[in-house]
Amino acid sequence: MTTDRGDGADVEAADREDGAGGRDEAAGRDEAAGRDEPGVIERRLHPVTPLRRAWAPVAVLAGWAVHDPSQAQQQLTKLTTTMLLAGLAVLLPAAALYGFLSWWFTHFAVTDTELRIRTGLLFRRTAHIRLERIQAVDVTRPLLARVAGVAKLKLDVIGTDKKDELAFLGEDEARALRAELLARAAGFAPETAHEVGEAPARELVRVPARVIALSLLLIGATWGSLLTAVVVPPLVWLGTHSVWTVLAVAVPLFGGAVTSSAGRFVGAYDWTVSESPDGLRIDRGLLDRTHETVPPGRVQTVRIVEPLLWRRLGWVRVELDVAGSSNSVLLPVAPRGIAESVIARVLPGVTVPDASLLVRPPRRARWCTPVWWRGHGIAVTDAVFAARHGLLRRRLALVPHAKVQSVRLTQGPWERVWRVADVHVDTGANKTVTARLRDAEEAARLLRAQAERSRTGRREARPDRWMQR
């Protein structure tokens, strides 16, 4: 049983299709006409960029060596010192030339309606990114880029899974271009967007490093990977009695267990959430600094995650589903009260339902999902549809009514026997939140009521281009 998506769903679907083709819709257009367009100034990337791109030929050889190490070793043993030096004398200038040419033939320009990126020496490609389709612009500074004083600009665009990027720009130029693009996406006029500058930000939360480290130690996945690294090598030894086989198994397991936790700590180090007119800004990273923005009006779902070992400390993790964006974590760990205050900034007017307000499935649902049925629950407020699942690792998903694209009811044969059904709520981020094992009559009422709340919510929702009235 499925309801009609409503008036806004068709518009959203058309927007996604339009956005998917918006970047390359003019790929066959005459590029000379674009270069001669009045008032459009094409710019090149930072001069340090060729050093990054010169590694491409070297990376191809390294990939071949890793793919077939025995063959690579045989070929290397046949080479003399003279041949190696001659090869390097050819490879290094060729790599440098490739890096220079790829930089020389890469241009970008901001017009009144789009960001245009033109690349390619033999095979030309022009990406036309419509400014109103830009969801977020992130500034990333890898460790070596920070030393060189440059940054990478990544763009999230509606209807695309892969980010376009400009790598590299000077740090000041990257921030200025980011501010201009966000101002255009917010609805500022083209003639004033470049004068707006970067909007001021007010810090809301800064997660201490010790809290991040302790939270990683209290996650089951960390101990599961360490336990695997301890248990598997002895079993391999009992089966093979080969030291080399044991080392070949143990080293990757221990390395993976350590680097996965260390990598998450390094990535979440100095996690800071600030509020600005652009949306919520996230700055994070120990080695590679990342500057992300959660744009207002684009968040489709907010999830509050509670691992079992975090509950005594009152900690939660806040995750997001943002339409057209890969930004998925708002807070890696935080006390519940602080997390709820930040959620109120992302979803204005939304209050997280208390656990006592979540209604469990009927007791007969235990015959469909023994034990785990107790972890399910729902609550519907004037602002959001909330559904929880999980006993050991609880997840509470909040979907604003205005972001619901469709509502579906499903009921399998065994569920029909026990008169329960599932209600699925689909959002604009191609994600689904499910209220599981509801009483069949309750599910039918919920289906009709949620469809009406979604239509009403879309009519009352604020525009995504928040500077336009």
Summary of the structure (lengths in Angstrom):
residues: 469
radius of gyration: 26.4
end to end distance: 38.1
largest distance: 82.6
contacts: 1430
relative contact order: 0.10
helix: 47%
strand: 27%
